[in-house]
Amino acid sequence: QVQLVESGGGLVQPGGSLRLSCAASGSINSFYFMDWYRQAPGKQRELVASITSGGSTNYADSVKGRFTISRGNAKDTVYLQMSTLKPEDTAVYYCHYAGGLKTFWGQGTQVTVSS
Protein backbone atom coordinates (compact mmCIF):
# COMPACT_ATOMS: atom_id res chain seq x y z
CA GLN A 1 0.00 0.00 0.00
CA VAL A 2 1.03 3.56 -0.72
CA GLN A 3 -0.59 6.53 0.98
CA LEU A 4 -0.63 9.91 -0.73
CA VAL A 5 -1.47 13.16 1.04
CA GLU A 6 -1.81 16.37 -0.96
CA SER A 7 -1.62 19.89 0.37
CA GLY A 8 -1.20 23.44 -0.86
CA GLY A 9 -4.42 24.13 -2.72
CA GLY A 10 -6.45 27.27 -2.28
CA LEU A 11 -7.81 30.41 -3.87
CA VAL A 12 -5.49 32.52 -6.00
CA GLN A 13 -5.97 35.41 -8.39
CA PRO A 14 -5.26 35.03 -12.11
CA GLY A 15 -1.56 35.38 -12.75
CA GLY A 16 -0.71 34.14 -9.28
CA SER A 17 1.20 31.09 -8.10
CA LEU A 18 0.64 28.09 -5.88
CA ARG A 19 2.73 25.09 -4.91
CA LEU A 20 1.09 21.74 -4.34
CA SER A 21 2.78 19.01 -2.33
CA CYS A 22 2.19 15.27 -2.32
CA ALA A 23 3.71 13.24 0.49
CA ALA A 24 3.98 9.53 -0.22
CA SER A 25 4.40 6.84 2.41
CA GLY A 26 4.27 3.07 2.52
CA SER A 27 5.69 0.51 0.10
CA ILE A 28 7.16 2.75 -2.58
CA ASN A 29 8.62 0.80 -5.46
CA SER A 30 12.10 1.52 -6.78
CA PHE A 31 10.65 2.28 -10.21
CA TYR A 32 7.56 4.44 -10.29
CA PHE A 33 5.70 7.31 -11.82
CA MET A 34 4.19 10.05 -9.72
CA ASP A 35 1.74 12.33 -11.43
CA TRP A 36 -0.57 15.24 -10.89
CA TYR A 37 -4.00 14.99 -12.45
CA ARG A 38 -6.82 17.50 -12.28
CA GLN A 39 -10.56 17.38 -12.71
CA ALA A 40 -12.71 20.41 -13.33
CA PRO A 41 -16.48 20.32 -12.80
CA GLY A 42 -18.19 18.50 -15.65
CA LYS A 43 -14.90 17.45 -17.23
CA GLN A 44 -12.83 14.29 -17.31
CA ARG A 45 -9.78 13.90 -15.13
CA GLU A 46 -6.69 14.86 -17.09
CA LEU A 47 -2.97 14.37 -16.65
CA VAL A 48 -1.17 17.60 -15.79
CA ALA A 49 2.42 16.51 -15.16
CA SER A 50 4.38 13.40 -14.32
CA ILE A 51 7.80 12.50 -12.99
CA THR A 52 9.52 9.13 -12.97
CA SER A 53 11.74 7.62 -10.32
CA GLY A 54 14.61 8.53 -12.65
CA GLY A 55 13.59 12.17 -12.71
CA SER A 56 12.15 12.39 -16.23
CA THR A 57 9.23 14.78 -16.51
CA ASN A 58 6.30 15.24 -18.84
CA TYR A 59 3.67 17.98 -19.06
CA ALA A 60 0.31 18.58 -20.64
CA ASP A 61 0.54 21.16 -23.41
CA SER A 62 -1.83 23.43 -21.52
CA VAL A 63 0.60 23.85 -18.62
CA LYS A 64 4.01 23.72 -20.32
CA GLY A 65 6.12 26.68 -19.34
CA ARG A 66 3.85 27.52 -16.40
CA PHE A 67 3.94 24.41 -14.17
CA THR A 68 6.95 22.52 -12.86
CA ILE A 69 6.89 19.08 -11.26
CA SER A 70 9.75 18.13 -8.97
CA ARG A 71 10.71 15.78 -6.15
CA GLY A 72 12.03 16.41 -2.70
CA ASN A 73 15.47 15.21 -1.66
CA ALA A 74 13.98 12.13 0.00
CA LYS A 75 12.09 11.31 -3.22
CA ASP A 76 8.94 10.61 -1.22
CA THR A 77 7.49 14.05 -1.84
CA VAL A 78 6.43 15.47 -5.17
CA TYR A 79 5.70 19.12 -5.80
CA LEU A 80 3.78 20.96 -8.47
CA GLN A 81 4.81 24.58 -8.76
CA MET A 82 2.09 26.41 -10.62
CA SER A 83 2.70 29.90 -11.98
CA THR A 84 0.81 32.32 -14.18
CA LEU A 85 -2.39 30.62 -13.13
CA LYS A 86 -5.49 31.03 -15.26
CA PRO A 87 -9.18 30.60 -14.39
CA GLU A 88 -9.19 27.46 -16.55
CA ASP A 89 -6.69 25.90 -14.15
CA THR A 90 -9.46 25.73 -11.56
CA ALA A 91 -9.95 22.09 -10.60
CA VAL A 92 -9.42 19.47 -7.95
CA TYR A 93 -5.81 18.34 -8.26
CA TYR A 94 -4.98 14.73 -7.47
CA CYS A 95 -1.66 13.09 -6.78
CA HIS A 96 -1.22 9.68 -8.37
CA TYR A 97 1.37 6.96 -7.88
CA ALA A 98 2.02 4.03 -10.19
CA GLY A 99 4.63 1.40 -9.38
CA GLY A 100 4.93 -2.32 -8.94
CA LEU A 101 1.81 -2.85 -11.08
CA LYS A 102 -0.26 -0.92 -8.55
CA THR A 103 -1.75 2.55 -8.57
CA PHE A 104 -2.88 4.80 -5.76
CA TRP A 105 -4.60 8.17 -5.58
CA GLY A 106 -4.58 10.97 -3.09
CA GLN A 107 -7.76 12.58 -1.81
CA GLY A 108 -7.38 15.70 -3.95
CA THR A 109 -6.88 19.37 -3.21
CA GLN A 110 -8.97 22.21 -4.62
CA VAL A 111 -7.32 24.94 -6.65
CA THR A 112 -9.49 27.92 -7.54
CA VAL A 113 -8.21 30.71 -9.78
CA SER A 114 -10.52 33.68 -9.58
CA SER A 115 -10.48 37.42 -9.06
N, CA, C and O of each residue as an XYZ file, in Angstrom:
460
protein
N       0.831     -1.192      0.000
C       0.000      0.000      0.000
C       0.872      1.251      0.000
O       1.940      1.295      0.610
N       0.380      2.254     -0.700
C       1.033      3.564     -0.719
C      -0.017      4.603     -0.348
O      -1.110      4.617     -0.915
N       0.306      5.454      0.582
C      -0.592      6.526      0.977
C      -0.066      7.845      0.407
O       1.131      8.130      0.457
N      -0.978      8.630     -0.127
C      -0.630      9.913     -0.727
C      -1.451     11.013     -0.054
O      -2.673     10.909      0.049
N      -0.785     12.041      0.392
C      -1.475     13.161      1.036
C      -1.080     14.446      0.337
O       0.090     14.830      0.332
N      -2.072     15.114     -0.259
C      -1.812     16.373     -0.964
C      -2.054     17.555     -0.037
O      -2.822     17.470      0.922
N      -1.391     18.641     -0.341
C      -1.623     19.893      0.370
C      -1.211     21.049     -0.528
O      -0.521     20.861     -1.530
N      -1.645     22.246     -0.154
C      -1.196     23.436     -0.858
C      -2.224     24.094     -1.756
O      -1.948     25.145     -2.334
N      -3.406     23.502     -1.889
C      -4.419     24.132     -2.723
C      -4.988     25.368     -2.067
O      -4.684     25.676     -0.915
N      -5.819     26.074     -2.817
C      -6.446     27.268     -2.277
C      -6.972     28.166     -3.356
O      -7.097     27.770     -4.515
N      -7.284     29.394     -2.962
C      -7.806     30.411     -3.873
C      -6.678     31.365     -4.245
O      -5.956     31.859     -3.378
N      -6.537     31.616     -5.529
C      -5.486     32.519     -5.998
C      -6.039     33.342     -7.149
O      -6.908     32.882     -7.889
N      -5.537     34.547     -7.294
C      -5.974     35.413     -8.388
C      -5.298     35.003     -9.698
O      -4.216     34.416     -9.678
N      -5.919     35.303    -10.817
C      -5.265     35.030    -12.112
C      -3.885     35.676    -12.168
O      -3.691     36.817    -11.749
N      -2.938     34.912    -12.697
C      -1.558     35.375    -12.752
C      -0.737     35.008    -11.536
O       0.481     35.185    -11.527
N      -1.398     34.496    -10.508
C      -0.709     34.140     -9.279
C      -0.068     32.766     -9.343
O      -0.073     32.098    -10.377
N       0.485     32.364     -8.200
C       1.202     31.094     -8.102
C       0.744     30.307     -6.890
O       0.281     30.867     -5.896
N       0.884     29.003     -6.997
C       0.637     28.087     -5.880
C       1.611     26.923     -6.011
O       2.049     26.586     -7.111
N       1.944     26.315     -4.876
C       2.731     25.092     -4.913
C       1.967     23.985     -4.197
O       1.612     24.107     -3.024
N       1.727     22.915     -4.923
C       1.091     21.738     -4.336
C       2.162     20.749     -3.905
O       3.210     20.630     -4.539
N       1.884     20.046     -2.822
C       2.779     19.012     -2.330
C       2.030     17.701     -2.224
O       0.836     17.673     -1.925
N       2.746     16.611     -2.472
C       2.185     15.272     -2.316
C       3.212     14.446     -1.544
O       4.311     14.178     -2.028
N       2.829     14.055     -0.344
C       3.713     13.244      0.491
C       3.303     11.784      0.369
O       2.162     11.421      0.652
N       4.241     10.957     -0.054
C       3.978      9.529     -0.223
C       4.597      8.749      0.921
O       5.687      9.071      1.395
N       3.887      7.716      1.357
C       4.405      6.841      2.405
C       3.923      5.423      2.140
O       2.939      5.205      1.433
N       4.636      4.462      2.721
C       4.265      3.069      2.524
C       5.279      2.352      1.657
O       6.466      2.676      1.675
N       4.809      1.381      0.902
C       5.687      0.509      0.105
C       5.934      1.122     -1.274
O       5.302      0.740     -2.259
N       6.855      2.068     -1.326
C       7.162      2.750     -2.576
C       8.150      1.926     -3.372
O       9.221      1.569     -2.880
N       7.784      1.626     -4.606
C       8.615      0.797     -5.463
C       9.851      1.572     -5.915
O       9.852      2.803     -5.919
N      10.888      0.853     -6.289
C      12.102      1.521     -6.778
C      11.858      2.244     -8.088
O      12.452      3.291     -8.345
N      10.980      1.684     -8.925
C      10.650      2.280    -10.210
C       9.183      2.690    -10.179
O       8.303      1.858     -9.961
N       8.931      3.950    -10.393
C       7.565      4.437    -10.294
C       7.376      5.709    -11.098
O       8.329      6.382    -11.491
N       6.120      6.005    -11.322
C       5.700      7.312    -11.821
C       4.915      7.985    -10.709
O       4.153      7.330     -9.998
N       5.093      9.263    -10.557
C       4.190     10.050     -9.723
C       3.679     11.202    -10.568
O       4.449     11.893    -11.235
N       2.386     11.395    -10.528
C       1.736     12.329    -11.435
C       0.825     13.280    -10.669
O       0.424     13.020     -9.535
N       0.522     14.363    -11.315
C      -0.568     15.244    -10.892
C      -1.626     15.209    -11.982
O      -1.337     15.441    -13.156
N      -2.838     14.920    -11.582
C      -4.001     14.993    -12.448
C      -4.896     16.107    -11.913
O      -4.745     16.555    -10.776
N      -5.817     16.538    -12.742
C      -6.822     17.499    -12.280
C      -8.166     17.187    -12.922
O      -8.250     16.624    -14.013
N      -9.205     17.571    -12.206
C     -10.556     17.377    -12.711
C     -11.383     18.604    -12.402
O     -11.606     18.954    -11.244
N     -11.832     19.248    -13.463
C     -12.712     20.407    -13.334
C     -14.157     19.933    -13.356
O     -14.440     18.850    -13.870
N     -15.075     20.720    -12.810
C     -16.483     20.319    -12.798
C     -16.989     20.016    -14.208
O     -16.812     20.815    -15.128
N     -17.617     18.859    -14.365
C     -18.194     18.496    -15.646
C     -17.205     18.010    -16.681
O     -17.573     17.758    -17.828
N     -15.930     17.876    -16.278
C     -14.903     17.448    -17.226
C     -14.227     16.169    -16.737
O     -14.306     15.809    -15.562
N     -13.565     15.501    -17.668
C     -12.832     14.288    -17.306
C     -11.543     14.649    -16.595
O     -10.996     15.737    -16.774
N     -11.067     13.714    -15.785
C      -9.783     13.897    -15.135
C      -8.693     13.857    -16.192
O      -8.705     13.004    -17.079
N      -7.743     14.794    -16.091
C      -6.689     14.862    -17.091
C      -5.318     14.908    -16.430
O      -5.157     15.424    -15.324
N      -4.337     14.356    -17.135
C      -2.969     14.373    -16.653
C      -2.384     15.770    -16.811
O      -2.486     16.375    -17.878
N      -1.781     16.271    -15.765
C      -1.171     17.602    -15.794
C       0.342     17.482    -15.963
O       0.931     18.119    -16.836
N       0.964     16.658    -15.115
C       2.417     16.512    -15.156
C       2.799     15.207    -14.489
O       2.097     14.717    -13.604
N       3.924     14.647    -14.925
C       4.384     13.398    -14.324
C       5.894     13.434    -14.161
O       6.600     14.157    -14.863
N       6.368     12.634    -13.213
C       7.805     12.501    -12.994
C       8.083     11.047    -12.660
O       7.342     10.417    -11.907
N       9.165     10.520    -13.232
C       9.524      9.135    -12.968
C      10.512      9.056    -11.814
O      11.028     10.068    -11.340
N      10.758      7.825    -11.376
C      11.742      7.625    -10.321
C      13.131      8.061    -10.782
O      13.996      8.373     -9.964
N      13.337      8.079    -12.113
C      14.612      8.526    -12.653
C      14.707     10.026    -12.838
O      15.767     10.555    -13.170
N      13.586     10.711    -12.620
C      13.591     12.168    -12.711
C      13.104     12.731    -14.026
O      13.095     13.950    -14.197
N      12.698     11.891    -14.966
C      12.151     12.394    -16.228
C      10.780     12.993    -15.996
O       9.994     12.483    -15.198
N      10.498     14.077    -16.699
C       9.229     14.775    -16.514
C       8.460     14.888    -17.818
O       9.026     14.804    -18.908
N       7.173     15.079    -17.681
C       6.297     15.235    -18.836
C       5.161     16.159    -18.428
O       4.705     16.121    -17.285
N       4.701     16.993    -19.364
C       3.666     17.980    -19.061
C       2.582     17.985    -20.122
O       2.838     17.710    -21.294
N       1.377     18.301    -19.699
C       0.311     18.581    -20.643
C       0.644     19.879    -21.369
O       1.246     20.788    -20.798
N       0.244     19.953    -22.635
C       0.541     21.157    -23.413
C      -0.026     22.405    -22.754
O       0.561     23.483    -22.849
N      -1.159     22.261    -22.090
C      -1.834     23.426    -21.518
C      -1.078     24.046    -20.346
O      -1.364     25.178    -19.956
N      -0.118     23.317    -19.782
C       0.601     23.848    -18.623
C       2.099     24.011    -18.871
O       2.813     24.509    -18.000
N       2.580     23.606    -20.028
C       4.013     23.723    -20.325
C       4.470     25.170    -20.214
O       3.832     26.088    -20.730
N       5.582     25.344    -19.535
C       6.120     26.684    -19.342
C       5.538     27.405    -18.146
O       6.054     28.449    -17.746
N       4.470     26.871    -17.565
C       3.846     27.515    -16.396
C       3.944     26.656    -15.140
O       4.052     27.183    -14.033
N       3.907     25.342    -15.307
C       3.940     24.414    -14.172
C       5.264     23.648    -14.185
O       5.828     23.366    -15.242
N       5.739     23.323    -12.991
C       6.955     22.521    -12.858
C       6.727     21.434    -11.811
O       6.329     21.717    -10.681
N       6.984     20.195    -12.201
C       6.893     19.080    -11.257
C       8.307     18.746    -10.797
O       9.251     18.757    -11.587
N       8.435     18.450     -9.510
C       9.751     18.129     -8.966
C       9.587     17.210     -7.763
O       8.485     17.008     -7.254
N      10.714     16.660     -7.326
C      10.707     15.784     -6.155
C      11.563     16.385     -5.049
O      12.496     17.148     -5.296
N      11.211     16.014     -3.821
C      12.028     16.407     -2.701
C      13.287     15.557     -2.637
O      13.414     14.571     -3.363
N      14.211     15.936     -1.774
C      15.468     15.205     -1.662
C      15.253     13.757     -1.256
O      16.011     12.884     -1.678
N      14.247     13.485     -0.457
C      13.975     12.125     -0.002
C      13.188     11.322     -1.021
O      12.922     10.138     -0.813
N      12.814     11.960     -2.123
C      12.092     11.309     -3.225
C      10.751     10.746     -2.805
O      10.137     10.006     -3.574
N      10.273     11.068     -1.611
C       8.940     10.609     -1.219
C       7.946     11.754     -1.216
O       6.812     11.605     -0.760
N       8.375     12.891     -1.723
C       7.490     14.047     -1.844
C       7.608     14.601     -3.245
O       8.706     14.762     -3.778
N       6.464     14.888     -3.832
C       6.433     15.470     -5.174
C       5.730     16.814     -5.087
O       4.732     16.964     -4.383
N       6.255     17.770     -5.800
C       5.700     19.119     -5.797
C       5.198     19.480     -7.195
O       5.691     18.981     -8.207
N       4.212     20.352     -7.212
C       3.777     20.961     -8.466
C       3.765     22.461     -8.248
O       2.879     23.003     -7.587
N       4.756     23.119     -8.812
C       4.814     24.577     -8.758
C       4.011     25.118     -9.917
O       4.319     24.850    -11.078
N       2.988     25.874     -9.605
C       2.090     26.414    -10.623
C       2.221     27.931    -10.659
O       2.041     28.602     -9.642
N       2.531     28.461    -11.823
C       2.702     29.898    -11.985
C       1.810     30.391    -13.111
O       1.291     29.609    -13.907
N       1.646     31.696    -13.159
C       0.807     32.323    -14.182
C      -0.521     31.590    -14.300
O      -0.949     31.214    -15.391
N      -1.155     31.398    -13.166
C      -2.389     30.619    -13.129
C      -3.514     31.334    -13.863
O      -3.609     32.561    -13.859
N      -4.358     30.531    -14.489
C      -5.488     31.028    -15.263
C      -6.786     30.472    -14.670
O      -6.758     29.436    -14.006
N      -7.906     31.132    -14.895
C      -9.180     30.596    -14.392
C      -9.437     29.159    -14.854
O     -10.049     28.370    -14.133
N      -8.971     28.827    -16.049
C      -9.191     27.461    -16.547
C      -8.340     26.414    -15.847
O      -8.499     25.220    -16.102
N      -7.445     26.837    -14.973
C      -6.685     25.899    -14.149
C      -7.479     25.463    -12.913
O      -7.052     24.575    -12.174
N      -8.623     26.088    -12.699
C      -9.460     25.731    -11.561
C      -9.906     24.286    -11.656
O     -10.494     23.873    -12.656
N      -9.625     23.512    -10.605
C      -9.946     22.088    -10.601
C      -9.557     21.494     -9.257
O      -8.901     22.138     -8.438
N      -9.969     20.269     -9.051
C      -9.415     19.471     -7.953
C      -8.184     18.768     -8.507
O      -8.250     18.092     -9.533
N      -7.073     18.932     -7.826
C      -5.809     18.343     -8.260
C      -5.534     17.096     -7.417
O      -5.615     17.121     -6.189
N      -5.208     16.013     -8.109
C      -4.980     14.730     -7.471
C      -3.545     14.266     -7.699
O      -3.007     14.383     -8.800
N      -2.953     13.751     -6.668
C      -1.661     13.094     -6.780
C      -1.904     11.618     -7.085
O      -2.823     10.997     -6.549
N      -1.066     11.078     -7.949
C      -1.223      9.685     -8.373
C       0.133      9.007     -8.370
O       1.140      9.592     -8.770
N       0.142      7.762     -7.913
C       1.369      6.959     -7.877
C       1.125      5.673     -8.659
O       0.076      5.042     -8.525
N       2.093      5.297     -9.466
C       2.021      4.032    -10.194
C       3.377      3.348    -10.096
O       4.391      3.888    -10.536
N       3.382      2.152     -9.513
C       4.625      1.404     -9.382
C       4.338     -0.005     -8.917
O       3.386     -0.234     -8.170
N       5.145     -0.945     -9.348
C       4.933     -2.323     -8.942
C       3.576     -2.859     -9.360
O       2.970     -3.653     -8.640
N       3.094     -2.428    -10.523
C       1.809     -2.853    -11.084
C       0.621     -2.404    -10.235
O      -0.477     -2.943    -10.373
N       0.828     -1.445     -9.379
C      -0.255     -0.922     -8.547
C      -0.343      0.591     -8.715
O       0.649      1.257     -9.011
N      -1.547      1.118     -8.522
C      -1.753      2.554     -8.569
C      -2.528      2.993     -7.341
O      -3.356      2.263     -6.798
N      -2.225      4.217     -6.923
C      -2.884      4.800     -5.760
C      -3.147      6.271     -6.042
O      -2.421      6.919     -6.796
N      -4.205      6.781     -5.418
C      -4.597      8.166     -5.580
C      -4.662      8.865     -4.230
O      -4.984      8.259     -3.208
N      -4.352     10.139     -4.253
C      -4.580     10.972     -3.089
C      -6.025     11.423     -3.051
O      -6.815     11.096     -3.937
N      -6.369     12.185     -2.007
C      -7.763     12.580     -1.810
C      -8.123     13.818     -2.618
O      -9.304     14.137     -2.762
N      -7.137     14.513     -3.140
C      -7.380     15.701     -3.951
C      -7.308     16.980     -3.150
O      -7.592     17.002     -1.952
N      -6.923     18.045     -3.830
C      -6.882     19.371     -3.213
C      -7.435     20.382     -4.215
O      -7.087     20.359     -5.395
N      -8.297     21.263     -3.729
C      -8.975     22.211     -4.617
C      -8.063     23.395     -4.926
O      -7.455     23.983     -4.032
N      -7.985     23.724     -6.200
C      -7.316     24.943     -6.654
C      -8.353     25.789     -7.380
O      -8.971     25.334     -8.343
N      -8.538     27.010     -6.921
C      -9.490     27.916     -7.536
C      -8.763     29.186     -7.956
O      -8.137     29.859     -7.137
N      -8.856     29.503     -9.240
C      -8.213     30.706     -9.779
C      -9.325     31.682    -10.150
O     -10.065     31.469    -11.111
N      -9.426     32.738     -9.381
C     -10.521     33.683     -9.578
C     -10.158     35.033     -8.980
O      -9.437     35.120     -7.986
N     -10.676     36.086     -9.610
C     -10.477     37.423     -9.059
C     -11.645     37.812     -8.167
O     -11.658     38.910     -7.610
